[in-house]
Amino acid sequence: MSELRHVAPKDERNKGVEALLSQIIDPEWRVIIRSEMLVLTKLGNDFDIRHYETRVKSIPAEAEDYLFARMGSLIVYLLGASNRLKNVRKGADDDPFGS
C-alpha cells in the first residue's frame, strides 16, 4: 500500500492523484478512473471504512465484499498503470504463483 500512499507528500495529495492518473494513457479511461477514485473517496468519508467517527454510517454487511473488491481492483489497476506492480501480465511464463 505504501507504493500508492507515497506518490506525493501528504500535504500535496492532489499532486499524487494527478501523478497516478497521468500514467493512464487513454484520456477517456483516465476520466473514468478519476471518477472511480472520487466515488470511493466519498464512500470512505461517508461510511466507517477508514476509521470510526460518530457522524458516519456503517457499511451494510452485504456490501463489505463488494467495496473491498472494488477498492482492491482500483489499487491493482493504478499500481499496474504506474509500473509499481510486478507479474501483471497473463501467461504461463508470468505466473505469480509459480505453478
N, C-alpha and C positions, 0 to 999 in steps of 0.2 A: 504494500500500500504506500510505502514511503516514496516509491517511484512517481506516483501521481501527486502526492502532497508537496513535494519539494521541487515542483516545476518553477515556482517563483516564491519570493519571500512572503511570509504570512500577510503582511500589510499590503501586498500587491497581488491579491487573489485574481483580479480581473486579468492581469498580465499572464498568470498561469493558465487560466482558461483559454485565453487567446493563443498562447503558445501551443496548447494541446490541439485546439481547433485548427490552427494553421498547418498541422501535419496531415489533415484530411484534404486530399487533392480535389475531389469533386465539390464544387461550391454548393450545389443543391443538397448534397448529402451533409455538408458542413452545417447548413441551416437546420436540417432535421436533427442532427446530433446536438446542436446548441439548444434547440427546443427541448430535447430529452433531458439535457443537463438542468435546464431551468425547472422543468416539471419535477424532477427528482429532488432538486434543492427545495422546492416548495413543499413536497411531501416530507422531507427531513425537518423542515421548520414547523410544519403544522401538526405532525404526529410525533410520538415519543420514540423516534428511531435512533437518534444520536445520544440523547441524554434526557433525563427526566425533568420536566417542567410542569407546573400545575396548569399552565394555560393551554397545553397541547392535548390532543386526543390520542387515545390508544389505537393502535393498528388492529383492525379486526383479525382474529386468529386465522381465518381462512385466506387472508391476503398476505400473510407473512412470507410464505414461499414465493409468491408471485413477485413481491417487491424485492426480495433477496435476489431472485433470478434476473430481474430487470436491471438492478444496480450492478450485479456481477457481470452481466453481458456488456454494459456500458464501460465498465472498468477494463475488461479484457479487450474490448474494441479500441479504446483510447491507448492502452499500453501497446497494442499491436500497431496502431497507426503511427505512434511516435517511436517505434523501434525499441521499445523497452520490454518486449515480451519475446522470449525465445520459443522455438518449436511451434510456431503458429500455423505453419503450412501443413496441409494434409498430405499424407502419402506414407508408404511403408518406410522410407528412409528417414522420415521426420517424426517417428512415433515417440512422443514424450514419455511414454511408459516403458519403452524398451522391449515391447512384446513382439 
